[in-house]
Amino acid sequence: MTPPHPHKARTGFSRLWHATCYSLQGLQAGWQEKAFRLEVQLACLLLPTAFFLGQNWVERMLLVGSVLLVLIVELLNSGIEVAIDRIGLELHPLSKKAKDLGSAAVLLSLLLSALTWGSALLTYCERWLP
C-alpha cells in the first residue's frame, strides 16, 4: 500500500494553516493577471457601495455576492488557462475549447453582476423620482 501524499497526512491546525497559505498564494498568483487586478479594483469601489445602495441585508448580500462571484470565476478561469498552458502551448481544439468555456463563465458572471447592480441602481433611482 502506498503511503498517503504528505499534504494529506496533515491534520487539525497544521492542515488549516497550510491550506490558508496555499489560498493566499493563489490570490497572489491571481494578482498577476490583469483582468483579476481590474476586477479587484472595481470590487474595492462596489463593495462599500453595496452597503449604501442595498436597502436591507438581502439586497446588500446579492450585490456583494455578485461581485465576489466575478472574482471567484476569474480565478477559476485563470487556473484552467494555467493548467492548459502547462500541458502545452501548441494550438489544439480541446485547449481552445477549455479556455473558451472558462472565458464564457467569466462573461456570464459579469453579466449577472451587471444585471444585479443595474436592478439595484434602478430601484434606488425610483425612490428619488416623483
C-alpha positions as CSV (number, residue, x, y, z in Angstrom):
1,M,0.0,0.0,0.0
2,T,1.4,3.4,-1.0
3,P,1.7,6.0,1.8
4,P,-0.6,9.0,1.6
5,H,0.5,12.2,0.0
6,P,2.5,14.2,2.6
7,H,0.0,17.1,2.3
8,K,-2.9,14.8,3.0
9,A,-1.3,13.5,6.2
10,R,-1.6,16.8,7.9
11,T,-4.5,17.2,10.4
12,G,-6.0,19.9,12.6
13,F,-4.5,23.3,12.8
14,S,-1.5,22.3,10.7
15,R,-3.7,21.4,7.8
16,L,-5.8,24.6,8.2
17,W,-2.6,26.7,8.3
18,H,-1.1,25.2,5.2
19,A,-4.5,25.4,3.3
20,T,-4.7,29.1,4.2
21,C,-1.1,29.7,3.0
22,Y,-1.9,27.9,-0.3
23,S,-5.0,30.0,-0.7
24,L,-3.1,33.2,-0.2
25,Q,-0.5,32.1,-2.7
26,G,-3.4,31.5,-5.1
27,L,-4.6,35.1,-4.6
28,Q,-1.1,36.3,-5.1
29,A,-0.9,34.3,-8.4
30,G,-4.3,35.8,-9.4
31,W,-3.0,39.2,-8.8
32,Q,-0.5,38.6,-11.6
33,E,-3.5,38.5,-14.0
34,K,-4.5,41.9,-15.5
35,A,-8.2,41.0,-15.6
36,F,-8.2,39.9,-11.9
37,R,-6.5,43.1,-10.8
38,L,-9.0,45.2,-12.7
39,E,-11.9,43.3,-11.2
40,V,-10.4,43.7,-7.7
41,Q,-10.1,47.4,-8.2
42,L,-13.7,47.6,-9.3
43,A,-14.7,45.4,-6.3
44,C,-13.0,47.9,-4.0
45,L,-15.4,50.6,-5.3
46,L,-18.5,48.4,-5.5
47,L,-18.3,46.5,-2.2
48,P,-18.6,49.6,0.1
49,T,-21.3,51.0,-2.3
50,A,-23.3,47.8,-1.8
51,F,-23.9,48.7,1.9
52,F,-25.1,52.2,0.9
53,L,-27.2,51.1,-2.1
54,G,-28.9,48.0,-0.6
55,Q,-32.0,48.6,1.4
56,N,-31.7,45.5,3.5
57,W,-29.2,42.7,4.2
58,V,-30.6,40.6,1.4
59,E,-30.0,43.3,-1.2
60,R,-26.6,44.0,0.2
61,M,-25.6,40.4,0.1
62,L,-26.9,40.0,-3.5
63,L,-24.7,43.0,-4.6
64,V,-21.7,41.8,-2.6
65,G,-22.2,38.2,-3.8
66,S,-22.4,39.1,-7.5
67,V,-19.1,41.0,-7.2
68,L,-17.3,38.2,-5.3
69,L,-18.7,35.7,-7.9
70,V,-16.9,37.5,-10.7
71,L,-13.6,37.3,-8.7
72,I,-14.1,33.6,-8.0
73,V,-14.9,32.7,-11.6
74,E,-11.9,34.8,-12.8
75,L,-9.6,32.8,-10.5
76,L,-11.1,29.5,-11.8
77,N,-10.7,30.7,-15.4
78,S,-7.0,31.6,-14.7
79,G,-6.5,28.2,-13.2
80,I,-7.9,26.5,-16.3
81,E,-5.7,28.6,-18.5
82,V,-2.6,27.8,-16.5
83,A,-3.3,24.0,-16.5
84,I,-3.9,24.0,-20.3
85,D,-0.7,26.0,-20.8
86,R,1.3,23.5,-18.6
87,I,0.1,20.7,-20.9
88,G,1.5,22.5,-23.9
89,L,1.4,25.9,-25.7
90,E,0.7,24.4,-29.2
91,L,-2.7,25.2,-30.6
92,H,-5.2,22.4,-30.0
93,P,-9.0,22.4,-30.4
94,L,-9.6,21.0,-27.0
95,S,-7.3,23.5,-25.3
96,K,-9.1,26.3,-27.2
97,K,-12.5,24.9,-26.1
98,A,-11.4,24.7,-22.4
99,K,-10.2,28.3,-22.5
100,D,-13.3,29.5,-24.3
101,L,-15.5,27.8,-21.8
102,G,-13.7,29.4,-18.9
103,S,-13.9,32.8,-20.6
104,A,-17.6,32.3,-21.2
105,A,-18.1,31.6,-17.5
106,V,-16.4,34.9,-16.7
107,L,-18.6,36.7,-19.2
108,L,-21.8,35.2,-17.6
109,S,-20.7,36.1,-14.1
110,L,-20.0,39.7,-15.3
111,L,-23.5,39.9,-16.9
112,L,-25.1,38.6,-13.7
113,S,-23.3,41.2,-11.7
114,A,-24.2,43.9,-14.1
115,L,-27.9,42.9,-14.0
116,T,-27.9,42.8,-10.2
117,W,-26.2,46.2,-9.9
118,G,-28.4,47.7,-12.7
119,S,-31.5,46.5,-10.9
120,A,-30.4,47.9,-7.6
121,L,-29.5,51.2,-9.2
122,L,-32.9,51.4,-10.9
123,T,-34.7,50.7,-7.7
124,Y,-32.5,53.3,-5.9
125,C,-33.3,56.0,-8.5
126,E,-37.0,55.2,-8.5
127,R,-37.1,56.1,-4.8
128,W,-36.0,59.6,-5.5
129,L,-38.0,60.3,-8.7
130,P,-41.6,61.6,-8.4
